[in-house]
Amino acid sequence: MRLLPLLAISLALSGCQGEKSKQSANSEAQGQSGATQPGTSTAPAATPAAPDSAIAQLLDGAVNPRQQGIYPPRDDCGPVPGARAFREKLARAVLTKDVEAIVALSDGHVKLGFGGVDGRENLRKRLQDPAYLAEWKAVLGLGCAIDPGGQLVLPWHFAQELGVDDPYSAMLVTASEQPLLEQASPQGARLGTLSWDTVSLVDGLKPDAAYQQVRTRNGKTGFVETRALRSLLDYRLLATSRGSTWRVTAMVAGD
C-alpha cells in the first residue's frame, strides 16, 4: 500500500499559495521590521550558526552510504532545482531552533493537522514545544522523495509502496541489524535481526514500553526496541515550489 494517497487532502494546498500567501509573507516581514524606540538596537538577536557538517549529517547521515534493508532512506530530490538548497535552509533553521526562519520557509496556509488549525501563526505557536521541533529534525533525517505532482515528500518512505495491508498498525524499523528478541529485554534470546523493514504491532502500541511486540513480514513474532520503530502514519512533510521558491505546505501526523 502506498501511503501518500492518505494525504491527498493536502494536495489542495498548492492552490493556496497565490497572491494571498505573498501578501501574508509581506505583512509578516513588515511586522518584524517595525519601528524601535530611540536608543534601542535595531539588530536582531543573533542565532547560533549550524555548521555545514551538521546540516550534511542531518540530511545525508541515514542516506549515504546506503544502509541495509528493504526501505533504507534515499534522497530522490537531489536533481530537483532548488530542492537541496531549500532543505539545507530548513535544516539550518531546525538545528538552530530558529522558529522565525522555519515559519518563513512555510506557506502562509501550511497544513498542520486534520482539524483545521493551520497557518503560520499556529505553526509559530507549536514550534515553541521542543518535542514538536524535534519531529521536524526527525523528518529531515529520513530521506526525500518526489511525488507525481512534483512535491517534496519527507520522509522518503512515505511516498513508497510498502506492501502493508494496515498502515495503522504497521511500523518501520529505522535501523540496520536491529535485534528481534524473544522477550522484552536486552537479555532476551535473539530470534534474528531486522533492517529498515516493516513490521506490524501484535497488540497495539504501548507508548510507555521500552519494547513493542511485533510480527515480521514473514510471520515471526518477537520484541523490538520502541526507539527503533516509527509509525507509518507519523509526521511527514510536504513542500511545493512556486517558480524558484520552495515552501513547506504540510507537516502532519495521523490520518
C-alpha positions in Angstrom: 0.0 0.0 0.0 1.3 3.4 -0.9 0.9 5.9 1.9 1.0 9.1 0.0 -2.7 9.0 -1.1 -3.7 9.1 2.5 -2.6 12.7 2.5 -4.4 13.6 -0.7 -6.3 16.3 1.1 -3.1 18.2 1.4 -2.7 18.5 -2.4 -5.3 21.2 -2.4 -2.8 23.4 -0.6 -0.9 24.1 -3.8 -3.8 26.3 -4.9 -3.5 28.4 -1.7 0.0 29.8 -2.5 -1.0 32.6 -4.8 -1.2 36.3 -4.1 -2.8 35.8 -0.7 0.3 33.9 0.5 2.6 36.6 -0.9 0.6 39.3 0.9 0.8 37.3 4.2 4.5 36.9 3.8 5.0 40.6 3.1 2.9 41.6 6.1 4.8 39.3 8.4 8.1 40.7 7.1 6.9 44.3 7.7 5.7 43.4 11.2 9.1 42.0 12.0 10.9 45.2 10.9 8.7 47.6 12.9 10.0 50.8 14.5 12.1 50.9 17.6 12.4 53.4 20.4 15.3 55.9 20.3 18.4 54.5 21.7 17.5 50.8 21.2 19.3 48.5 18.9 17.7 47.6 15.6 19.9 44.5 15.2 18.0 41.1 15.6 19.1 38.7 18.2 21.9 36.5 17.0 21.1 32.9 16.3 24.0 30.4 16.7 25.0 29.1 13.3 24.7 25.5 12.4 27.9 24.2 10.8 27.6 22.8 7.3 28.8 19.5 8.6 25.9 19.3 11.0 23.4 20.1 8.2 25.0 17.5 5.9 24.9 14.9 8.6 21.2 15.5 9.3 20.2 15.3 5.6 22.6 12.6 4.5 23.6 10.6 7.5 21.0 7.9 7.0 21.2 8.0 3.2 24.9 7.8 2.4 26.3 5.2 2.5 23.0 3.3 1.7 22.0 1.1 4.7 20.9 -2.5 4.7 17.3 -3.5 4.3 14.3 -3.1 2.0 13.4 0.6 2.8 16.5 2.5 3.9 16.2 6.2 3.4 17.1 7.6 -0.1 17.4 11.1 -1.5 15.5 11.3 -4.7 15.2 15.0 -4.5 18.8 15.9 -5.4 18.2 16.5 -9.1 15.2 18.8 -8.5 16.2 22.5 -8.9 16.3 24.4 -5.6 15.3 21.4 -3.5 18.7 20.8 -1.9 19.2 24.5 -1.1 15.7 24.6 0.4 16.2 21.5 2.6 19.6 22.9 3.8 17.9 26.2 4.8 15.2 24.3 6.6 17.8 22.0 8.3 19.8 25.0 9.4 16.7 26.6 10.9 15.7 23.4 12.7 19.2 22.7 14.1 19.5 26.3 15.4 15.9 26.2 16.7 15.2 29.4 14.7 11.4 29.5 14.8 11.0 32.5 12.6 13.2 31.0 9.9 11.1 27.9 9.9 7.9 29.9 9.7 9.4 32.0 6.8 10.1 28.8 4.9 6.5 27.6 5.3 3.5 28.5 3.3 1.0 31.0 4.7 -1.6 28.3 4.8 0.7 25.5 5.9 -1.4 22.4 6.9 -0.6 21.2 10.5 -3.2 18.6 11.0 -6.7 17.5 10.1 -8.7 19.7 12.5 -8.4 23.0 10.5 -5.9 24.6 12.9 -3.4 25.6 10.3 -1.3 28.5 9.1 1.8 30.3 10.1 0.6 31.7 13.4 -0.4 28.3 14.6 2.9 26.9 13.4 4.8 29.6 15.3 2.9 28.6 18.5 3.5 24.9 18.0 7.2 25.4 17.4 7.6 26.6 21.0 7.3 23.0 22.0 10.8 21.3 21.9 9.1 17.9 21.2 7.4 19.3 18.1 10.6 20.9 16.9 12.3 17.5 17.3 9.8 16.0 14.9 11.0 18.4 12.2 14.5 17.2 12.8 13.5 13.6 12.6 11.6 14.0 9.4 14.6 15.8 7.7 16.8 12.9 8.6 14.8 10.2 6.8 15.4 11.0 3.1 13.4 12.8 0.5 11.1 11.6 -2.3 9.2 13.4 -5.2 5.5 12.7 -5.6 3.8 12.6 -9.1 2.8 16.3 -8.7 6.4 17.4 -8.1 6.1 17.9 -4.3 9.0 17.0 -2.0 7.9 14.3 0.4 9.8 13.7 3.7 10.4 11.1 4.9 11.2 9.2 1.8 9.4 6.0 2.7 6.0 7.9 3.0 5.9 8.1 -0.8 6.7 4.4 -1.4 4.7 1.3 -1.9 5.5 -0.6 1.3 3.3 -3.6 0.8 1.4 -3.3 4.1 -2.3 -4.1 4.5 -2.9 -2.0 7.6 -0.9 1.2 7.9 -2.4 2.0 11.3 -0.7 -1.0 12.9 2.4 -1.0 10.7 5.8 0.3 11.9 9.1 0.9 10.1 12.2 -0.4 11.7 14.5 2.6 11.4 17.9 0.8 11.9 20.1 -1.8 10.4 20.7 -5.2 12.2 18.1 -4.3 14.8 17.7 -7.3 17.1 14.3 -9.2 17.2 14.1 -10.6 20.7 12.2 -13.5 22.2 11.4 -11.3 25.3 11.0 -7.6 26.0 14.5 -7.4 27.5 18.0 -6.9 26.2 18.8 -10.3 27.7 16.2 -12.0 25.6 17.2 -14.6 23.1 17.9 -13.2 19.7 15.4 -14.5 17.1 17.1 -12.6 14.2 17.7 -9.0 13.1 15.6 -6.5 11.1 17.0 -3.8 8.8 14.8 -1.0 7.6 11.8 -3.2 7.1 8.1 -3.0 8.0 6.6 -4.9 10.9 3.1 -4.9 12.5 2.2 -4.4 16.1 0.8 -7.6 17.6 -1.4 -6.0 20.3 -1.3 -2.2 19.6 1.3 0.3 20.6 2.4 0.5 24.3 3.7 4.1 24.3 5.5 3.9 27.6 7.1 0.5 27.0 10.8 0.1 26.1 9.9 -2.7 23.7 7.0 -3.5 21.4 5.8 -6.9 20.3 5.7 -7.1 16.6 5.1 -9.6 13.7 7.6 -9.5 10.9 6.9 -9.7 7.2 7.5 -13.5 7.2 5.2 -14.1 10.3 7.8 -14.3 13.0 6.8 -12.7 16.4 9.2 -11.0 18.8 10.1 -7.8 20.5 11.8 -4.7 19.1 13.0 -1.6 21.0 10.4 1.1 20.7 13.1 3.7 19.9 13.9 1.8 16.7 10.3 1.8 15.4 8.4 4.6 13.6 4.7 4.6 12.7 4.0 4.7 9.0 1.5 7.5 9.9 4.0 9.5 11.9 4.9 13.1 10.9 5.6 13.8 7.2 6.4 17.0 5.5 5.4 18.2 2.0 6.9 21.1 0.2 5.9 22.7 -3.1 7.6 25.2 -5.3 6.3 28.3 -7.0 8.8 29.2 -9.6 12.1 29.0 -7.8 10.7 29.4 -4.3 10.0 26.3 -2.1 7.7 26.4 0.9 6.5 23.8 3.4 2.9 23.2 2.7 2.1 20.4 5.2 3.6 19.0 8.4 1.1 16.5 9.7 0.8 13.2 11.5 -2.1 10.6 11.6 -4.8 10.3 9.0 
